Amino acid sequence: MVILIDDPVSCVQYTLDPQAKIAHRFAYPKPRAEEGNAPRSAFVGAPSTRGPKVESEALGTKNLEGVLVEGRRTVTTFPKGAISQGEAVTQTEESWVSPELHLNVVQKVFDSRQWEVTLRYVNLRRAEPDLRQFSPPLDYAIVEETGRFTVPY
């Protein structure tokens, strides 16, 4: 088992190895203001000479986890041979973003190749969090990481 702790204010992520009681600390750059928490496609692959067909629709607003969010569904169809040897590939991404918090509260990606990913924030609280939630346990050794590293699990 591997445990991740992310501190977006300090731009630090800890990867915990519970068996060895080691916290691998990795500092990452602050995102540029224009990047924010904009939804990102889960697709990574070779570019195609024929571009994908993209259709998008607004899904309205609703309340999730106690915040008002705006929904959007985007369907991207990649032509046959563009990203796989088989048929055309369709990805459907549904994002629910809080304009107030600048946070993508729920993001679902469905792929016609039979996989799906759901990312969801739960138990959102507007109070200041306990700072101990963003630090490794006191009995863990901290190892500064600057590049790739491996944690056995």
Protein Blocks (a to p, Z undefined) as FASTA:
>chain_A
ZZddddfknopacdddfknopacddddddddfklmmadcdfbdcdddfbdcddddddebj
adeehiacddddddddddehklpmbdcddddddddddfklopafbacdddfkopacdddd
ehiafbdcdfklmpccfkbccdddfbdcdddZZ
